[in-house]
Amino acid sequence: MRLAKFLATAGVASRRAAEEIVRAERVLVNGETVTDPARDVTDADTVTVDGAAIASSPERAMYLVNKPAGVVSTASDPQRRPTVVSLVPSAVRLYPVGRLDIDTTGLILLTNDGDLAHRLTHPSFEVPRTYRVVVWKPPVRDRAVRALRNGVELEDGRTAPARVRRLGDRGEILELTIHEGRKRQVKRMCEAVGHRVRSLERVAFGPLVLGTLAPGAHRRLTEAEVQALSRAGTRARRGAGASSAGRARRPPASG
């Protein structure tokens, strides 16, 4: 197994972050510094990061968290703001699967399974995320809904078609499902059709739904739910066409 994947599977960091950790000369294999993330390692090798030994097969953990506003989607924060990781007491090191903006609320996953996190967040796998959007200047009219469903032009290119439902008595709420990985995509899409976002909540990620989980609360996923997530990523990858390849370089989506 390649070293970066070994570290991701062991829950050290996402695969991309693990590559940077290796290049920063923080990893030893059998007592020697390694800087090549593609270096092959086996269970017989002794791997350390910053002097701490890394177990090759830790118990897999995955949690669903209802992120409140004001909480950052990182494992640590130099500005000492509260992080999503701090919301979940855990004996194993966790990190978030993708990101939500600090003012975006709702469903975010925490895990120590770097390989699954990669499949869930990389745009080429096209795992859908559903958001509930409250906009300024309601109602959202038919023309705007059609534009979102067909794809809108942003500064970094046209978006893929989204699934859109209009909710609310005044047409001020949208339920919008996307599967791309552009930064602040939902907010930018709504702004492109004339509506700034007032509040944004992620209510579903792949087969998982937020449900009635209270803000700031968490629950550990069952093995059946983890397997359903894994299958969602695999199915999406198999169904991805040539258009997905062009989007694969974009970073994981945030609100």
C-alpha positions, 0 to 999 in steps of 0.5 A, a space after each residue: 500500500 502506498 504510504 499516503 493511503 496507509 496514513 489516510 486509512 490509519 486515520 492520520 489525515 485525508 489522503 491529500 493532507 497525508 501527502 503533504 505530511 510526508 513531503 514535510 519530512 514528518 514521517 519515518 518508515 523503519 526509522 528513516 525519513 521518507 518524503 515520497 507519498 507513493 512509497 510502498 509500506 506493509 503491516 510489517 513496517 514501523 511507521 511514525 508521524 511526528 514520533 508517534 507510532 501509527 497503527 495500520 488498522 485502527 477501529 473505524 469510526 464515523 459520526 454524523 454531526 449537526 454543525 451549528 453556525 460559528 463552528 469551523 469545519 476543521 480539526 484545529 483552528 489557529 484562531 481558537 474558534 470552536 471546531 466540529 471535531 471538538 463536538 465529538 469526544 473520541 478516543 481516536 483522531 477524527 477529522 471532517 469529511 469535506 467542509 461547510 462554511 462557518 455560517 452554514 449549519 447542518 450535516 457534516 461527517 467526522 471519521 478516521 477512515 481517510 479512504 472513505 472520506 476521499 471517496 465521499 468528497 472527491 468530485 469525481 465520485 459525485 456523491 449528492 449533498 442536499 441543502 435547505 436554502 432560505 433566500 433574501 428577496 422572495 419569492 424565487 420565481 419559476 425562471 430562477 428555479 429553471 435556471 438552477 435545474 439547467 445549470 448556471 454560469 459561474 466565474 469558474 464555469 457552468 454548473 451541472 444541473 441541480 435538483 431543486 424544490 421550492 418550499 415555504 409559504 412565500 417561496 423563500 425556501 429552496 431544497 437544492 441537491 448538487 454533486 459537484 465540488 465547487 467552493 461556496 457553490 450553493 451560495 454562488 448559484 443562488 446569487 447568480 439567479 438573483 437571490 442572496 442566501 439568508 441561511 444555509 443548512 445541509 440536510 442530507 449527504 448521500 443516503 444520510 439525512 440530518 433528521 431531528 438531531 439537535 444543533 451541536 449534537 452527534 451520533 455514531 453511524 451504524 455499520 449499515 450506514 457506513 456501508 451505504 455511504 461506501 456504496 453511494 460513492 462507488 455507484 456514483 463513480 461508476 456512473 460518472 461520465 466524461 463531464 465528471 473528469 473535467 470537474 475532478 480537480 475542483 476542491 470539495 464543496 462547502 456551503 
